[in-house]
Amino acid sequence: MGLITGVCTFLYHLPQIYKWLLKPYYIVSFFMTVAFLVVRKAPGLCEHLASDREDGNSCDFDWRELEILMFLSAIVMMKNRRAITLEQHIGNLFLFSKVANVILFFRLDIRLGILYLALCLAFVMTCKAPIYMGPEYIKYFSDKTIDEELQRDGRITWIVEFYANWSSDCQSFAPVFADLSLKYNCAGLRFGKVDIGRYGEVSQRYGVSTSPLAKQLPSLLLFQGGREVLRRPMVDKKGRAVSWTFNEENIIREFNLNELFQKSKKLNKSAAVKEEAGEELQEETKEAEQPTESKKDQ
């Protein structure tokens, strides 16, 4: 049953996976992930490699290499238990596979290890993970606009994500937050984002740390009447974030999005009624101002 579910999930996400394969970041990551496998199995090359196998077959994995690969599989499975999106699952696989490849290449030949490590450093410096560019109803704040926008209309509830472009967790959360904005954004419930990696003053003003040790990125803050009423993750006395999973179900439950959305609909209706009343009043005023013909003129 689990195998069938996995296959169905893969087929469902196949169009999205195909799009990823067209991006340089994922293409290069894939080849770097399978680099050791290719070197160890490539005919004409594997015969010249060292091996600890008793039969002397250098074109097959020895017991130590199998042990490292099994350990890698266990780590990836543990990390993916907290993964939210498919991007996070694949990102964890690529990351720890590269670490395992570094160990395997250094164990095989120190020259190959140095070469592979240099390629990894060059990859990190020149190739960044693709940023989410899909549809969204999100307003992006700067250090000069966030306070003004939050306090402009006390009837509007804001859910603001504090993020940093360099954070992989923020990049993985981007499509989830965008999807929520498409479902719940309305006149009385708005979604916003501010890059506190760029605007350090905003980070200090709202008490969201950008330190990787604090693990506060991303942070979601709920504002009503211009004041913060809720944030996730919560922060303990030491300034570290309390563990919390950023998935759609948790956000909807913790922030009461369904209830907020229903209340915001009333604001939409009242605003529409006021707009219609204003238009009718303008029409009546125009009619009253139009000159009427007198009997003398006739």
N, C-alpha and C positions, 0 to 999 in steps of 0.2 A: 504493500500500500504506500509506504514511504517512497519507494522508487517511482511509482506511478505519479505521485504528487510532485516529485522533483522534476520528472520529465515534462509534466504539464506546465510547471512553473517556467522551465527553460523555454518551452515552445511559446508561451505567452510573452516572454520578454525577448524573444528572438529578434524582432525588428529593432528593438532598442540596442541589443548587443551588436547587430550588424552596423548600426550607426557608429557605435564606439570603435569598431574595427577600422573605420575610415579615418580616425583621428591619429595623428603621429604619436601622441603620448601612449595610447594603448597598444599601437603596433610595436613600438620600441620596447615597451614593458613586457609584451608577450615574448619577444625574441630573447630578452635578457632573462626572463623566467625559465625558459627551456634551454638556456645556453649550455649548462653542464650536461644535460641529457643528450644534446646534439653532439657535443665533443666526445662523450663517453661511448656513444653508439655509432659515430660516423665511420664507415669503412675507409681504410687507408690512413686514418688518423688515430683511431683507438688502439691499433696494434703497437703504437710507439709510446703508449701511456703506461705508467706504473700501476700495479694492482696488488692487493693483499690476498687475492683469492688463492686457494690451495691448488686449483687446477691451472692457474696462470693465465686464465682468460681475461685479458685486459679490456675486452669490449663488453663487459658486463659489470654490474655494481658489486662491490665487495660488501661484507657484512657491516662495516662501519658506515659506509655510504648509505646503506639501507636504513641503518639506525638513525642517521641524521635526517633522512627524508621522512621517516615515520614520526620523529619528534616535530618536524616542521608541520606535518599534517595535524598533529594534536594541537599545536599552538594556533594554527589557522582556525580550527574548529572552535577553540575556546574564545578567540577574539571575535569570531563571527556570531557568537551567541548574542552579543550586544549590538551587532550591526543592524541598521535600520533599512537602508536602501541597498539595491543591487550594486551600486557604485562602491559602497563600503565593503561589501563582500569581496568584490574583485580587487579593490585597493589593498585589502589585508592580504589576499593571496599573492599579489605582485610584490608587496613590501617584504614579507617574510620569506618568499622564494628567493629574492635577491640576497637577503642575509644568508640563507642557506647556501646559495651559489658561491658567495664569497668564502665561506668556510670550506666548502668542497674543493674549490679551485686552489686555495692555499694549501690544503692537505695533499692535493694531487701534484702541484708544482708551484713553487713560490712565484715564479715568473708569470704563470697564468693568473695567480691570485692577485698580483699587483696590477696586471693589465685589466682584469675584470673590475677591480676596485676603482681604478682610474676611470673606466667607462661609466661606472655608477655615479661617481662624483660629477662627471661631465653631464650625465643625464639629469641629475638633480638641479644643476646650475642653469641648464639651457632649456629644459622641457618641463612645463608645468601642467598639472591636471586641468582638463577643460572646465571652465566656469559655466554654471547653469545659465542658459540664455533663452529659456522657454517663456511661455505666457505667465503673467503675474499682475496682481493689483496691489503693488507695493510702492510706497513713497520713500525715497532715499533722502535722509537728513544729513546735514552738515553740522559743524559745531555752532554755526550762527543761526540755523533755522529750527533746530529740534525743540528748544524751549518755547519759542514763539508758536510753533505749530501745535504742540501739545496743550498749550493754554489758550488757544484761539477760541475754541468753542467747548465749553464745559459739558455739553450734552454728548460729545463724541468720545467713545471709548477707543483707545489705541493699544494695539499689541505690537511692541517694538522689539526687533531682534538686534542685539548688540553682537557684532561679529568682527572678524579680521580675515582679510583675504588670504593670509598665509596659513590659516588654520584648516587642516583637512576635515575636521569635524564640522566646521562651518560650511565648507564646500559641499559636504555630503548632505547637510541639513537643508540646503538651499531649495531643492525641488520639493521637499515636504512643506516648507513654509510657503512657497509659491502656490502649491496646490490648495492649502488652507485659505490663502487670500482669494483664490478664484471661487471657493465655495461660500465663504462667509463675509467677504467685503461688501459693505453697504454704506449709506450715508452716516449711520450712527456707530458703525464698527469699522475701523480702519486699521490697516497693517503698514508698518514702517520698518526701516532698517537704517542702522548707522554704523559706519566702519570705525570702530574705536582703535583699530590698529593705525589708522591715519589721523584720527582726531583724539589725541591723548587726553585733552581737557575734558571731553565728554566721558571718558573712562573714569576719571577721578570724580567728576561731578555726580555720576550716578552709581559709583561704587562697584564697578565691574572691572575686575583685574584682567589684564592681558597676559599675565605670566602663565607659561605652560604648566608650571607646578600647581597653580591654583585651580586649573581645569574648569574655569568659569565660561569658556567659550564653546558653543554659543550660549547666550543668556537671553531669555524671553521675559520682558517686563510688561505688565498690564497697567495702563494709566487710565484713570477716570477723573474727570474734572481737573486734569493737569497734574494729578498726584499719583504716585506709584501705590498700587494696592496689592500687587502680587508679583512674584518673580520665581522663575525656575531656570537653573537649579538654585536651591537655597544654599546659603553660605554659612559655615560653622564659625565658631569663635576664632579659629586659627586662620580664617580667610580662605579656606578651601571649600570647593563646591561639594555638596552632598550628592552622592550618586543618583542620577535620574536619567531615564531613557527618553530621548527626543524622538518619539514616534507620534503619528497622527492621533492615535487613540488616547494616549496620555495627555496630549495638549488639549484635545477637545474636552476631556473629563476635568482636568485640573483648572482650566480657564473658563469652564462652563460656556463654551462657544455656542452651543445650541440655544441656551437661555438668552445669552447676550444678543444673538442674532434675532430672536423673536422680539425682544425689546427694541432693537434697532429698527425693525420693520415699522413699528409704531411711529418712530421719528420720521421715517421715510413718508408715511401716509400723511402725517401732520404737515410736513414740509410741502407735500404736493397740494394739500388743501389750501394752505396759505398762498401758494403760488397761483392756484386757480382763482382764489378770492382777489388777489392783487390784480390779476389780469382783468377780471370782471369790473373791478373798481376803476381801472384805467379806461376801459371801454365806456363806462357810464360817464366818466369825467369828460372824455372826448365828445360824447354825444351832447352833453350839457353845454360844452363850449362852442358847438357849431351854431352859427347865426341862423335864426328862423325868419322866414319871409313875412313881412307885415301886410295887412290888407291894402295899405297905401301903395306899397310896391307892386302889388298885384294889379 
